[in-house]
Amino acid sequence: MIGLLGVLALPALASEGMWKPDQVSSMGEGLAEIGLEMSGEDLGNIDGPVLGAIVDLSHCSGAFVSADGLVATSYHCLGSALQFASREGENLFEQGFHARTRGEERPTGPSERVRLTIGMDDVTDDVLSGTGRLEGRSFFEKVQENSERLVSKCEDNEGVQCRIALGGQGAEYQLVKYREFKDVRIVYAPPRSVGYFGGGDDNWQWPRHSGDFAFLRVYAGEGNKAKTYHADNQPYKPSHHLAVSRRSVAESDFVMVAGYPRQTFRWRNAAELDYVQNEQYPRRVESARMVMEMLEEWAGKDASIAAKVGPKLLSTGNNLQYMEGTLDGFARTNLSEEKWAFEKDLEAWIQADKSRKDRYGTAIGRLNVLQAEMAGLAQHDEVMANLTRNSAMISAAIQIYTLAVESEKPNRKRREGYKNQDRPRIESVLDSRDAGYDWRVDRAMLRVALERALNLPSGVRPKELDTWFREQSKAPTMEEMLEEELTRLYENNDLADSERRRSLMDSTGWYLTHHGNPWFELAAALYPSMERNRRERQERNAELRALKPLYMQAVGAFVRAKKRANQAEAEFISDANGTLRVTVGTVKGYSPSDGMRALPQTSLQGILEKHGAYPYDAPKDLIASIEKGQWGSYGDERLGSISVNFVSDLDTSRGSSGSATMDANGNWVGLIFDGNYESMVSDWVYDERLTRSIHTDVSYVLWYLDAVAGAHGLLRELGKEPEFGEPTKAP
């Protein structure tokens, strides 16, 4: 296991590492030795043939795969988009969708975006300019001021959006430039019984047999410029798109993935790990289980409700399994003990040298104190998060009320996320709430969240919430008080109307709370508690922002000193932070336990073996096509069938879903969509023996489009002539 050290020599590359483009460009010799057939410079060039085709979907990744703006990604990444695109009587998440013409392609919704990175510049010196003698809040505010100035200057260019990405927990800063496309439309998605075959039972498991793929199209206005949705917009013409591979992968093949992994925590300190392991995740697991039970109960009552809550069920179940698997991984790897031992050695190394002692001082001890203080604030944050995460109405009310309060300040003094430039994003978020809203489910979820909040011990329970409820009702029991207030909230609820929500965005805080709307009365009652906690957290974060880079500098120097004797050159593997990354490795099975061997590929035969009751209810046309045994050029002679899914030792994380998997020449061979159970802890530590990423093989995608779905127009756009006749019915 090398995840705790995180320094790799070149050219002796291992599979650990989500590499930044500039690092990839310098890895030519090492990458060639493990199988790359294109140059490292071409691979690492963000305007080049590979990275120039890779896009960010906010919560997932994707890639351009045609000259007409076609984007390939994972089916499970389109839950909200399919929900939004569903019309009366439709459930596209369940049924799937096939636009046979461009005119039939449906918008993904107001909050869905596709982003293409066009620049990544190191601006660490600029961001930290003038902070040398500052501490705490003064340091934090100077960093914010410098960052806002850089972003504002960057966005002077028409059509370019920018953000500052934090790396090394504050040791480095990147100015990321991107084009954001708002006109995104659904082209194709398989039915749930293909795209999520096996459901939660197979999630985070191997072997898998899932057709987890889908296609979107990006549209642009005149001059190929990003524009909001308009009927006159035309398909965007990307500078680069990936070519489809003509063969399946095989064991030991070189593969790579480029995408936008959201966040890893491999350099978090031991105190933070212990908090997550012993407090945060156990609480979140309990909450997620409760939500799952409620959603499953409601989904079983009514088909229309099932259509509303389906994507939330998927995302909640996925997150629950992730946390449970991570907790199991912590226990399996003894990571906490390793972290504490590492920090003990680090502290001894610092104290052994006066210059190191003067430079790094008491960084480790102070960091541990701050982590304990932050943990005390986190439980309150989770109470508030449960309220807003599980009720669309209270979430909208708090967002609108906060916007009203912040809008009374000068723009530069407002909170991040509530400035003038953020208003279009807020409006799109508010609009997107309709697709998944059912008042009965929202009411039930809010009730449970409020009960949990009001039953917390004093000191954690938001006192303003407690006071407000008792002021609203003289009912003798908390249960009766809740019932009265929930009835008042959901009767004649004009906040459920999207037009009304938009109109309220220009209101003052006084107006919102003095016109008898109970939602804003509740939001105003919660606001002081949320603000107090936010300010306290911000104070500690300000000190952490100055302290964590110092800690990371000590870690980097210590690790490199340990490695220097036998590794002259080394690359420090930084944590993922939502920016464009590349990871390389091979198609490889693994041994999950003694005496067991997991093969690296699955085939169509496995679908037949699993086929049965939900969630293994493969559609009849798929089963019929498999039973015919006609594979065309998509077949794999070694398997005697079609390769469906495969595993690799690639280092990926949440956010990597939908990333294009490529071969040694940059050809598209698959889509990453999951990891094995043992990989769930890999956000904290990478284990090369057990960590595996799971991919949909492009051979299965092409065969399914051709032989089962009859999506021959889409197939031709991908550069492949159909081999099977037109289907007798639409999929």
C-alpha positions, 0 to 999 in steps of 0.5 A: 500500500503506497497511498499514505506516502503518495510520492511516485518515482518516474519512470517507475509509475504505479497506478496510484495518482490522479495527475494534473495535466502539467504533470502528465506532460512531463511523464513521457518516458514513464508513460511509454514504459507502461504502454502509452503509445502517444506522447506525454506532451500530447496527452497532457495538453488541455487543448490536445486530442485527448484532454480537449475532448473531456468535459465536466458535468458538475457531478460527473464527467464526460467526453465529446465523441462526435464532431457535432457536440455529442457527449458520452457519459454514464446513465446514472449521471442523468437521473435529474435530467431524465426526470426533468425531461419526462412529460405527463405520463412518462418516467424516462428514468425508468423507460429510457429515451431515444431521440431519433432526430435532432428535433426530438432531443430534449433539454436536460433542465435549467441547472444542468451544465457542460464545462470544457476546460480551456486553461489551468494556470498556477497562481499560488504566488498571486493568491498569497501575495501580501499574506506573509505576516497575516494570520487567521481572518486577515489571512483568509480575507486577503486570499479571498480578495486576491482570488476575486481579483484574479477571477474578475480579470480572467472573466473579462474575456467573452464566454470565459468563466473562471474559478480558483481551485484549491490544491494541497489544502491551500499550499497551491492555487490554480486559476481554471478557465472554462467554457460553460454550455447551458444548452444541453439536450438528451440524445439517448439513455437506455431503460433503467433495467439496462443502465442500472441493471442489478440496482443497489444489489450490484452497486459497488460490487464486482462482477457487474453487467450494467449498460451504464451509458448515455449520450447528450448533445451540446448546443451553441449559438451563432459563432459556436459560442455558448448560449442558453437554450434557444430553438435556433441554436445548433450543435456545438463543434468541438475542436476535438472529439474521441474516436471509438475503438474497434475492439474490446479491451483485454487483460493487461491492456494499458488504459487511462481515464481523463475526467473530473474526480471531485475530492480525495482525502489522502493527506487529511491528518489523523484527527480529521480521519478519526472524526469522520470514522467515529462520528461524522459517517456513522451519523450520516449513515443513520440519516441516509438509512432513514431517508432510504426507508421513507423514499422506498415506502413512498415509491411503493405507494404510487407510480407518479411518486416513484417517478419523482423520487427515483433519482433521489433514491439512486443517489441516496442509496449510492451515498449510503453504500459509499459511507458504509463501505468506507467505514468497513475499509477504515477497519480493514486497513487500520488506516487510523493507526497508520496515520497517527504513526505517520504523524508521530514520525513527522513530528519527530523529524521536525523536532530533530532539526532547528530550521525545521522546528522554526519553520513548522513549529507546532503545526501538527498540535494546533491542527489537531486542536482546530479539528476538534473545534470544527467537529463540535460545529459539524453536528449542527451543520448536519442538522441543518443539512438534513432539513434542506437536503430532504425538503425542497420547500425549506431549502428554497425558502432558506435560499430566497431568504438568505439572498434577500438578506445578502442583497441588502449589502454592497455586492463585494461584501456579500457571501460567496454564492449570493453575489449579483453574478450568482443570481442566474445560478440561484434561479436555475437551482430554484427552477430545477426543484419542480421535477422531483417535488411531491408535497406528500413526500416533502412533508413527510421528510421535513417532519422527520428532519424536524423531529430529529432536530428538536430531539437533539440534546441542548447545545446541539439543537438549534435553540431558535428552532425550539423557541419558534415552534413553542411560540407558534403553538400551545399544543401540549405535545411536540407531535401535535405542534409539528402537525399544526405547523406542517399543516400551516406550511403545506396548505396553500403553499405558493412556494411550490410554484416556480414563477412565484419563487422567481418573483420572490428573488427580488424581495427584502427580508422584511417583506418575506417575513411580514406577509404571512408566509410561514415558510419564510417565518421558519427560514428567518427563525433558522437563519440566526443559528445558521449564520452564527455557526457559519461565522464560527466555522469561518473563523476556524477555517480562516486559521486552517487555511493558513495552517494546513499549507504549512502542514502539507509543506512539512509532509512533502519535505518529510516524505521526499527526504525519506524517498531521496535515497533511492528515488532521485526524481519524484512526483508528489500526488496531490488530492483530487479537487474537481479539476481535470485529471488523468489516471493511468493503469491496466485492465486487471482482476484482483483477489478479494479474499484468500482463494478467490480470483475476480476475473477482469471482464464480464460478458452477456452470459452473465446477464442471462444468468442474473436475469429475473425479478427486479433489479435484475429484470433485463428487458425482453428485447435485450434477452432475445438479442443475447439468445440469438447469439449474433455478435457481429464485429463487436464480439470478443473471441476470447469470451465467445460473447460481448464484453459488457464490463471490465475492471482496471487498477485506475485510481478514480473517485466520485465525479469520475463517473462518465469519464471516457476510458481510453486505450494507449492511442487515446481511442474510446474503449469504455466509460467508468461508472463505479468501483468495487466494494474494496475501493470505497476507502480509496478516497482516503488510501489507495491499495493497489492490490484491491482498488479497482474501477469498473467500466462499461465496455464500448463494445457493449454500448455499440452492440446494444445500440445496433442489435437491441435499440436500433439507434442506427443514426446515433451509431453512424454518428459515432463512426460505425456502420450498423450491422443489424437490421432495423428493429421491429419496435422502438426500445 
